[in-house]
């Protein structure tokens, strides 16, 4: 009788062991982190004149990729700078681009910081002009 019980135990252990082996890769696949690629790309149009920086939007949601479309509509060079913020998890990489007369540039930036970022005209001739600065909020 003892040999029959031993065989019975072995027959139950084998399917259970096989089930564990089959399910382990599925559990491991579900535990992997999801991709960090943003699901949304948001355009932010920025027009730089001799006296003002005009944004078509002043905020964007955190976790999106912003495509900053910078356009200088004047006959002289201007700069657009979006300030950099340091966070506990790293650094929000701002941007700074100088645009030649009538030039357009596109800069992509993943918005992973929540808060207000200062934007301003970075050239010395533009720094004192009140229309050449403001805030862009990541909410």
Sine and cosine of phi, psi and omega as CSV:
sin_phi,cos_phi,sin_psi,cos_psi,sin_omega,cos_omega
0.00,0.00,-0.61,0.79,-0.01,-1.00
-0.89,0.45,-0.55,0.84,0.01,-1.00
-0.95,0.33,-0.51,0.86,0.03,-1.00
-0.94,0.34,-0.64,0.77,0.05,-1.00
-0.91,0.42,-0.64,0.77,0.02,-1.00
-0.89,0.46,-0.63,0.77,0.03,-1.00
-0.93,0.36,-0.63,0.78,0.01,-1.00
-0.90,0.44,-0.68,0.73,0.05,-1.00
-0.88,0.47,-0.68,0.74,-0.01,-1.00
-0.90,0.44,-0.61,0.79,-0.03,-1.00
-0.94,0.34,-0.50,0.87,0.06,-1.00
-0.98,0.21,-0.59,0.81,-0.02,-1.00
-0.93,0.38,-0.61,0.79,-0.06,-1.00
-0.88,0.47,-0.76,0.65,0.02,-1.00
-0.90,0.43,-0.59,0.81,0.01,-1.00
-0.91,0.41,-0.69,0.73,0.04,-1.00
-0.89,0.46,-0.65,0.76,0.03,-1.00
-0.91,0.41,-0.63,0.77,0.02,-1.00
-0.89,0.45,-0.67,0.74,0.05,-1.00
-0.88,0.47,-0.69,0.73,0.01,-1.00
-0.90,0.44,-0.61,0.79,-0.02,-1.00
-0.95,0.30,-0.64,0.77,-0.07,-1.00
-0.99,0.15,-0.34,0.94,-0.03,-1.00
-0.86,0.51,-0.73,0.68,0.03,-1.00
-0.89,0.46,-0.57,0.82,0.01,-1.00
-0.91,0.41,-0.67,0.74,0.03,-1.00
-0.91,0.41,-0.65,0.76,0.02,-1.00
-0.91,0.42,-0.61,0.79,0.01,-1.00
-0.91,0.42,-0.61,0.79,0.00,-1.00
-0.97,0.25,-0.38,0.92,-0.05,-1.00
-1.00,0.10,-0.17,0.98,0.03,-1.00
-0.93,0.36,0.55,-0.84,0.00,-1.00
-0.94,0.35,0.47,-0.88,0.07,-1.00
-0.95,0.30,0.33,-0.95,0.00,-1.00
-0.90,0.44,0.48,-0.88,0.03,-1.00
-0.99,-0.13,0.10,1.00,0.03,-1.00
-0.91,0.41,0.75,-0.66,-0.01,-1.00
-0.92,0.40,0.54,-0.84,-0.01,-1.00
-1.00,-0.04,-0.22,0.98,-0.08,-1.00
-0.76,-0.65,0.71,-0.70,0.13,-0.99
-0.92,-0.39,0.81,-0.59,-0.10,-0.99
-0.90,-0.44,0.80,-0.60,0.05,-1.00
-0.99,0.11,0.70,-0.71,0.11,-0.99
-0.82,-0.57,0.94,-0.34,-0.02,-1.00
-1.00,0.03,0.80,-0.60,-0.03,-1.00
-0.82,-0.57,0.84,-0.55,0.02,-1.00
-0.92,-0.40,0.80,-0.61,-0.01,-1.00
-0.95,-0.33,0.82,-0.58,0.08,-1.00
-0.92,-0.40,-0.12,-0.99,0.02,-1.00
-0.96,0.29,-0.31,0.95,-0.07,-1.00
-0.82,-0.57,-0.23,0.97,-0.11,-0.99
-0.57,-0.82,0.40,-0.92,0.24,-0.97
-0.91,-0.42,0.85,-0.52,-0.07,-1.00
-0.92,-0.40,0.85,-0.53,0.08,-1.00
-0.96,-0.26,0.64,-0.77,0.05,-1.00
-0.98,0.19,-0.24,0.97,0.11,-0.99
-0.52,-0.85,0.54,-0.84,-0.04,-1.00
-0.91,-0.41,0.21,0.98,0.05,-1.00
-0.41,-0.91,0.33,-0.94,0.06,-1.00
-0.44,-0.90,0.44,-0.90,0.02,-1.00
-0.96,0.26,0.55,-0.83,0.07,-1.00
-0.90,0.43,0.61,-0.79,0.07,-1.00
1.00,-0.09,0.02,1.00,0.05,-1.00
-0.98,-0.22,0.28,-0.96,0.14,-0.99
-0.99,-0.14,0.83,-0.56,0.02,-1.00
-0.99,-0.12,0.68,-0.73,0.09,-1.00
-0.94,-0.33,0.98,-0.21,0.00,-1.00
-0.99,0.12,0.89,-0.46,0.00,-1.00
-0.97,-0.23,0.98,-0.20,-0.09,-1.00
-1.00,-0.05,0.73,-0.69,-0.01,-1.00
-0.65,-0.76,0.83,-0.56,0.08,-1.00
-0.99,-0.12,0.89,-0.46,-0.05,-1.00
-0.98,-0.19,0.24,0.97,-0.07,-1.00
-0.94,-0.35,0.06,-1.00,0.00,-1.00
-1.00,-0.07,0.14,0.99,0.09,-1.00
-0.74,-0.67,0.32,-0.95,-0.05,-1.00
-0.94,0.33,0.57,-0.82,0.08,-1.00
-0.63,-0.78,0.29,-0.96,0.00,-1.00
-0.83,-0.56,0.56,-0.83,0.16,-0.99
-0.83,-0.55,0.81,-0.58,0.02,-1.00
-0.82,-0.58,0.79,-0.61,0.13,-0.99
-0.96,-0.29,0.90,-0.44,-0.14,-0.99
-0.83,0.56,0.42,-0.91,0.03,-1.00
-0.98,-0.18,0.68,-0.73,0.05,-1.00
-0.90,-0.44,0.71,-0.71,0.09,-1.00
-1.00,0.02,0.69,-0.72,0.03,-1.00
-0.84,-0.55,0.21,-0.98,0.01,-1.00
-0.92,0.40,-0.50,0.87,-0.02,-1.00
-1.00,0.00,0.01,1.00,-0.03,-1.00
0.52,-0.86,-0.48,-0.88,-0.05,-1.00
-0.81,-0.58,0.74,-0.67,0.16,-0.99
-0.98,0.20,0.91,-0.41,-0.03,-1.00
-0.98,0.20,0.93,-0.38,0.06,-1.00
-0.98,0.22,-0.29,-0.96,0.03,-1.00
-0.56,-0.83,0.45,-0.89,0.08,-1.00
-0.53,-0.85,0.88,-0.48,-0.01,-1.00
-0.71,-0.71,0.72,-0.70,0.12,-0.99
-0.99,-0.13,0.76,-0.65,-0.05,-1.00
-0.94,-0.33,0.78,-0.62,0.09,-1.00
-0.95,0.30,0.21,-0.98,0.01,-1.00
-0.80,0.60,0.75,-0.67,0.04,-1.00
0.84,0.54,0.47,0.88,-0.01,-1.00
-0.99,-0.11,0.49,-0.87,0.10,-0.99
-0.80,-0.60,0.66,-0.75,0.06,-1.00
-0.72,-0.69,0.50,-0.87,0.08,-1.00
-0.87,-0.49,0.79,-0.61,-0.01,-1.00
-0.80,-0.60,0.79,-0.62,0.03,-1.00
-0.99,-0.16,0.63,-0.77,-0.05,-1.00
-0.53,-0.85,0.82,-0.57,0.08,-1.00
-0.98,0.19,0.82,-0.57,-0.07,-1.00
-1.00,-0.05,1.00,-0.07,-0.04,-1.00
-0.94,-0.35,0.15,0.99,0.01,-1.00
-0.90,-0.44,0.69,-0.72,0.04,-1.00
-0.98,-0.18,0.84,-0.55,0.02,-1.00
0.47,-0.88,-0.11,-0.99,0.00,-1.00
-1.00,-0.10,0.72,-0.69,0.07,-1.00
-0.90,-0.44,0.74,-0.67,0.03,-1.00
-0.97,0.24,0.71,-0.70,0.19,-0.98
-0.88,-0.48,0.49,-0.87,-0.05,-1.00
-0.29,-0.96,0.29,-0.96,0.13,-0.99
-0.99,0.16,0.86,-0.52,-0.15,-0.99
-1.00,0.03,-0.13,0.99,0.01,-1.00
-0.99,0.15,0.55,-0.84,-0.04,-1.00
-0.81,0.59,-0.60,0.80,-0.02,-1.00
-0.92,0.39,-0.37,0.93,-0.06,-1.00
-0.98,-0.19,-0.23,0.97,-0.14,-0.99
-0.90,0.44,-0.53,0.85,-0.04,-1.00
-1.00,0.05,-0.07,1.00,-0.05,-1.00
-1.00,0.08,0.82,-0.57,-0.08,-1.00
-0.92,0.39,-0.47,0.88,0.00,-1.00
-0.98,0.21,-0.08,1.00,-0.06,-1.00
-0.99,-0.17,0.36,0.93,0.04,-1.00
-0.48,-0.87,0.34,-0.94,0.01,-1.00
0.04,-1.00,-0.28,-0.96,-0.02,-1.00
-0.80,-0.60,0.58,-0.81,0.14,-0.99
-0.88,-0.47,0.84,-0.54,-0.08,-1.00
-0.98,-0.20,0.68,-0.73,0.13,-0.99
-0.94,-0.33,0.91,-0.41,-0.16,-0.99
-0.92,-0.39,0.00,0.00,0.00,0.00
